[in-house]
Amino acid sequence: MSGPPVIDSEAPSASSGDSPSPAPWKRAAAAGAAVVATLGVAAGVAGIVGTFEPAPAPELPPGPDQAAGSIDTVPGTGAAGSAARSAPPADDRPSPDAAAGIADPSPQWLDTVSEATGVPRRALEGYARAQLTLMQEQPDCLISWPTLAGIGAIESDHGTIAGGEIGSDGRTTEDVIGIPLDGTDNTAAISDTDGGSLDGDERWDRAVGPMQFIPSTWDRWGTDADSSGAADPHDIDDAALAAARYLCAEDRDLTSDSGWWDAILTYNESRSYGEDVLEAADRYARAAADAV
């Protein structure tokens, strides 16, 4: 959530079970015609030699019980799962005791889906772990990894936008720090709230980490998902779980059109941002569905 920008107009609907018509804000390019000439004494002739099919409108990301949103798992080690209870879920209700029973995404699933989607494997692991935790904590939210991956792609290119990558420990090798939220560049003006401890800026807040949390928001939702000893917005496990809880606030159902859009526009109040996230999430879900 890279600072609330100037709010766009009302978000459009995506294709979903409760919104059957294609999303009207996506337009495919029209098919073109090519001119061909025949050799011979007579004049050449022209004709259409090919057309292009319109690209399908992006659909809402699947729920965790659907093929593209499901995760193959192995018994959990407990490291990431047990610490996930260190912060309350996004609606402030006490979290169920789910320390026992949270599985890990299987290595084979991570390899297959990462290769099919292009999502870096360690980032995908963070998104998947967050989904598995929320399936225990808030099963009615129905959040799935493609939504988190869509946000991670738009916010930081999965933690790589600063030139680094997500290391094996889940932390970005180069800190991802956003622009000053000083009211310019279509952002809100947010004076410093953390003394620069997270973003290095003692005058203005800046969004931080692969999921781009504002320091004041991280202060509320940050969690130590992987038992590293501290809630770290630069750690994909911590950031993805915090983002999932934030999106699932207020009893949202992220498989409904209204619930998904409300969640995304709470994360960043921009219609074009939401469209970009939806397109990325849909692309990942389609690729995963074809691969698994």
Order of alpha helices (4+ residues) and beta strands (2+ residues): beta-alpha-beta-alpha-alpha-alpha-alpha-alpha-alpha-alpha
